Amino acid sequence: AQTVTQSQPEMSVQEAETVTLSCTYDTSESDYYLFWYKQPPSRQMILVIRQEAYKQQNATENRFSVNFQKAAKSFSLKISDSQLGDAAMYFCAYRSALGTSGSRLTFGEGTQLTVNP
Amino acid sequence: DAGITQSPRHKVTETGTPVTLRCHQTENHRYMYWYRQDPGHGLRLIHYSYGVKDTDKGEVSDGYSVSRSKTEDFLLTLESATSSQTSVYFCAISEGVKNIQYFGAGTRLSVL
């Protein structure tokens, strides 16, 4: 079974600075997808960014980018120019690319990000 | 917004009572999921569905059952609620060739 680990329960960053959230995963599969979701105090789960394992190029979405290291099974999220609205719980998630059951997500424990003004 | 509505949004119930949570979607997605969220565990899959009357268990399915008699509705039932089932429950759908999962707003359930 796949596992996802987020080793930083809490992180903080100053507004306008850059922060990196860590995620590692364990799998024996070669084809899969990785995601970062954001959960603000409203509790809504919001997709931040998605990475396909077969792509070597790191995904980017505006101020959000990832550092995907397939051999190391590492998938970190970098937030540039942090804004107060980025304060949230961030979850890393894994999805196998195989079959029907492969569509389920396996989540890490989450990292609570605080943005200081 | 992927057209997902969860009801109720909040519920308080007593141990031993049956509880049903409803997830309704408006966009005809084939895959639907129920997760629970607990501190220190992220979200964990309870059950999922890959079509009408087609369901399967996730990693934390004990004490839960599901039904999907229509494409748009996916019901989660706690036959006899226990305090360990106090949690926030999320419904999700899986959309498109990218199979991205989108989530409902969640239901906070307290079992006293």
Interface residues (C-beta under 8 A of the other chain):
Chain A: V4 Q6 Y33 F35 S42 R43 Q44 M45 L47 R50 F91 A93 R95 T100 S101 S103 R104 L105 T106 F107 G108 E109 G110
Chain B: Y31 Y33 Y35 G40 H41 G42 L43 R44 L45 Y48 Y50 D56 G58 V88 F90 A92 S94 K98 N99 I100 Q101 Y102 F103 A105 G106
